[in-house]
Amino acid sequence: MKSKIFLIFYFVISNASFAQYGYHHYFPITGKIKSYETFQIIGDDLKERQILVEKLTYDNNNRVLTKSTNELLYQTPQQEKNIYKENLIITYQCRCEDINEFINIFAVKDKSELKNKKSSGYGSGREPTKFVTYNYCDKKGNIILSEKFGESGYKILAEKTLYNSANKISNKKVFDSDENQTDEYTYQYDKRGNLIKETSKDLKYSVYYTHVYKYDSTNFQNENKTYGNDNELLSHDTYVKIVSKNKEEIYKTDNLKHLKSLYKETFFNSKKIVIQTKEYSTYDTIIESKEKKYTENGILSILIMLTI
């Protein structure tokens, strides 16, 4: 069975600046964006349907003001609204028709008021659908503290993040509503800025993962390994790049399963500008492919996703 997802992007722009968010991080859009819409065409070549899956609006600084996502049919859209203050971004999210109604009644509450209460949705047998996140930024715009609240105003979790001198994340700690640390992530980079080691620790369940990455002299990632508890090797993948006149192929080898497969194809025009890429992923018996087509000037114009 083959299903096709074809994404179409509509946007309104003027001049200057650059913005990225949602699906359109695939597209190198330039200009000051006022709004952005993503449509999904599903079905086969004989019968297709076009569905609006995402819509965003922006302020004059190309920051996302509102976002509406509806990737699942017959479900209330996921709404998001951002309010920007000095060194603080407040993000409201809810699966609802009118997010402003939620914003107007929301208020942060101190934990001491909680007593025997529980945040809305928790312990009630239903999944919570309304959240507010306070992101505190440093002078460089990096988020150093993120606090997430439930609908009733009580804190659910918090994340504290540290950055290195190159503004790359070096450490992240996660805390629960009782301010107990639950997870920790650390990141190490080489002198060229490549991520070479990533560790994650689930402190509650004592589950640890370590990812190790290696690169060649051209910064091409040619190997990655994943270790679990007791330094158990969980995965070991290596990559080989084969370059011809107008094509580049990357093959992936799963060294634990002794399987080699085509991972990515890149096609160039006579000016060595990328005009098409194909990426492949295999999950059990399911094969997913992502194809991007570019103009002769290297501007992405079409994105097609296939599941076989």
C-alpha positions in Angstrom: 0.0 0.0 0.0 1.3 3.4 -1.0 0.0 6.6 0.5 1.0 10.0 -0.6 1.3 13.3 1.4 1.9 16.3 -0.7 2.4 19.6 1.2 1.5 22.9 -0.4 2.6 26.2 1.3 0.8 29.6 0.9 2.3 32.7 2.4 2.1 36.4 2.3 5.4 38.3 2.4 6.9 41.7 2.0 10.6 42.5 2.0 13.4 42.1 4.6 14.0 39.6 7.4 13.5 35.8 7.6 11.2 33.5 9.5 11.0 29.8 10.3 8.4 27.7 12.0 6.4 24.6 11.6 6.6 22.9 8.2 8.2 25.8 6.4 11.6 25.1 7.9 11.9 23.0 4.8 11.6 26.1 2.7 14.3 28.9 2.6 11.7 31.7 2.6 13.0 35.2 2.6 10.9 38.3 3.3 8.8 39.6 6.2 6.1 37.0 6.6 2.6 38.1 7.6 0.8 34.7 7.4 1.6 31.2 6.4 -0.7 28.2 5.5 0.1 24.6 4.9 -2.2 22.3 3.0 -2.0 18.6 2.8 -3.2 16.6 -0.3 -3.9 13.0 0.6 -5.0 10.1 -1.6 -3.9 8.8 -4.9 -3.6 10.4 -8.3 -7.2 9.7 -9.2 -8.8 11.0 -6.0 -7.1 13.6 -3.8 -8.3 15.8 -1.0 -6.8 19.1 0.1 -6.8 19.8 3.9 -5.6 22.9 5.8 -3.2 21.5 8.4 -1.4 24.5 9.7 -1.8 28.3 9.7 0.5 30.8 11.3 0.6 34.6 11.7 3.6 36.8 12.5 4.4 40.2 14.0 6.6 42.9 12.4 9.7 41.1 13.8 8.8 37.8 12.1 7.9 36.2 15.4 5.0 33.8 15.5 1.9 35.3 17.0 -0.6 32.6 16.5 -0.6 29.0 15.2 -3.5 26.7 14.4 -2.7 23.0 13.7 -5.2 20.4 12.6 -3.4 17.3 11.4 -6.1 14.9 12.5 -9.4 15.2 10.8 -12.6 15.7 12.8 -10.7 16.9 15.8 -10.7 20.4 17.4 -7.6 22.3 16.1 -4.6 22.8 18.4 -4.4 26.6 19.0 -1.3 28.5 20.0 -0.7 32.2 20.9 2.6 33.8 21.8 3.0 37.0 23.9 6.4 38.6 23.8 7.8 40.7 26.7 11.4 41.7 27.6 13.4 38.5 28.1 10.1 36.5 28.4 7.9 34.6 25.9 4.5 33.4 27.1 3.0 30.6 25.0 -0.7 29.6 25.4 -1.8 26.3 23.9 -5.1 24.6 23.9 -7.2 22.2 21.8 -10.1 24.6 21.6 -12.1 26.9 19.3 -11.4 30.2 21.1 -7.9 30.4 22.8 -8.6 34.0 23.9 -11.2 32.7 26.3 -8.6 30.5 27.9 -6.1 33.3 28.1 -8.5 35.7 29.8 -9.2 33.3 32.7 -5.7 31.8 33.1 -3.6 32.8 36.1 -0.4 31.4 37.6 -1.0 30.0 41.1 1.4 29.3 43.9 1.9 25.7 44.8 1.1 26.4 48.5 -2.5 27.1 47.3 -2.7 23.6 45.8 -3.2 21.6 49.0 -5.3 18.6 48.0 -6.2 19.9 44.6 -4.9 18.5 41.3 -4.2 20.3 38.0 -7.1 20.1 35.6 -7.0 16.9 33.6 -4.7 15.0 35.9 -6.3 12.2 37.8 -9.6 12.9 36.1 -9.3 10.2 33.4 -8.9 12.6 30.6 -5.9 14.0 28.9 -5.2 17.7 29.6 -5.5 19.9 26.5 -4.6 23.4 27.8 -1.1 24.6 28.8 0.9 27.7 29.3 4.7 27.9 29.0 6.8 30.8 30.3 10.2 30.9 28.5 12.8 33.2 30.1 15.6 34.3 27.8 19.1 35.6 28.4 20.5 38.6 26.6 21.4 36.5 23.6 17.8 35.3 23.2 18.6 31.8 24.5 15.9 30.2 26.6 17.5 29.5 30.0 14.4 28.6 32.0 11.1 27.1 30.8 8.2 26.6 33.1 5.0 24.8 32.0 1.7 25.2 33.7 -1.6 23.3 33.5 -5.0 24.8 32.9 -5.6 25.4 36.6 -2.4 27.5 36.9 -0.2 25.2 38.8 3.3 24.4 37.5 3.7 21.0 35.9 7.4 21.0 35.1 10.4 23.2 34.5 13.5 23.0 32.4 16.8 24.8 33.1 19.3 25.1 30.2 22.9 26.1 30.0 24.8 27.2 26.8 28.4 27.2 25.8 30.3 30.2 24.4 29.1 29.3 20.9 25.4 29.5 22.1 25.0 25.7 21.8 23.2 23.8 24.5 25.6 22.1 26.9 23.2 21.0 29.7 19.5 20.7 30.3 17.8 19.6 33.6 14.1 18.8 33.9 12.2 19.1 37.2 8.7 18.0 38.2 6.0 20.0 39.9 7.6 19.3 43.3 10.9 20.7 42.0 12.5 17.3 42.0 14.9 16.7 39.1 13.6 13.9 36.8 15.9 14.1 33.8 19.2 15.5 32.7 20.8 15.9 29.2 24.4 16.9 28.4 25.9 17.7 25.0 29.6 17.9 23.9 31.0 19.4 20.7 34.3 19.3 18.8 36.3 22.3 17.8 34.3 22.6 14.6 31.0 22.8 16.5 29.8 19.2 15.6 27.9 17.4 18.3 30.0 14.4 19.3 28.4 13.2 22.5 24.9 13.4 23.9 23.7 11.8 27.1 20.3 11.5 28.6 19.5 10.3 32.2 16.0 9.4 33.4 16.7 9.8 37.1 13.4 8.4 38.3 13.8 5.1 36.5 17.6 5.0 36.3 17.6 4.7 32.5 20.6 6.1 30.7 21.4 6.6 27.0 24.6 7.9 25.5 24.9 8.8 21.8 28.3 9.1 20.2 28.8 10.7 16.8 31.9 10.8 14.5 32.7 12.9 11.5 35.2 12.9 8.7 37.4 15.9 7.6 34.5 17.4 5.7 32.1 17.4 8.8 30.2 14.5 7.2 28.7 12.4 10.0 29.9 8.8 9.2 29.2 7.0 12.4 26.9 7.0 15.4 26.6 4.6 18.4 24.0 4.4 21.1 24.7 2.9 24.5 22.3 2.0 27.3 22.7 1.1 30.9 25.9 -0.7 31.8 27.5 0.6 28.6 25.4 -1.8 26.5 25.7 -1.1 22.8 22.1 -0.6 21.5 22.8 0.6 18.0 25.8 1.1 15.7 25.3 2.8 12.3 27.9 3.8 9.8 27.5 5.9 6.7 29.3 6.0 3.4 29.1 8.8 0.8 29.5 8.0 -2.9 29.8 11.0 -5.2 29.5 10.9 -9.0 29.2 13.7 -11.6 25.6 14.8 -10.9 24.6 12.6 -8.0 25.5 11.9 -4.4 24.5 8.7 -2.6 24.7 8.0 1.2 24.4 4.4 2.3 23.7 3.4 5.9 24.9 0.2 7.5 23.3 -1.2 10.6 26.3 -3.0 12.1 24.3 -4.9 14.6 21.8 -6.3 12.1 24.4 -6.4 9.3 22.1 -4.6 6.9 23.1 -2.0 4.3 20.5 0.3 2.7 20.3 3.5 0.6 19.8 6.3 3.0 19.8 9.5 0.9 20.2 10.5 -2.8 21.1 14.1 -3.8 20.9 15.3 -7.5 22.7 18.3 -8.9 22.4 20.4 -12.0 25.4 21.4 -14.2 26.1 24.3 -11.8 26.4 21.8 -8.9 23.2 23.2 -7.4 20.9 20.7 -5.6 17.8 20.2 -7.6 16.4 17.1 -5.9 16.9 14.9 -2.8 15.4 11.6 -1.7 15.6 10.3 1.9 14.6 6.8 3.0 13.6 5.4 6.4 12.7 1.8 7.3 10.6 0.8 10.3 10.0 -2.9 10.5 8.1 -3.6 7.2 7.2 0.1 6.5 9.3 2.2 4.2 9.0 6.0 4.3 10.5 8.3 1.8 10.8 12.1 1.6 11.4 13.7 -1.7 12.3 17.4 -2.1 12.4 19.1 -5.5 14.2 22.4 -6.1 14.3 25.1 -8.8 17.4 25.5 -10.9 18.4 28.2 -8.4 18.3 25.8 -5.5 15.0 27.0 -4.0 12.9 24.2 -2.5 9.5 24.1 -4.4 7.9 20.7 -3.6 8.0 18.3 -0.7 6.5 14.8 -1.1 6.2 12.2 1.6 5.5 8.5 0.7 4.7 5.5 2.9 4.9 2.1 1.4 
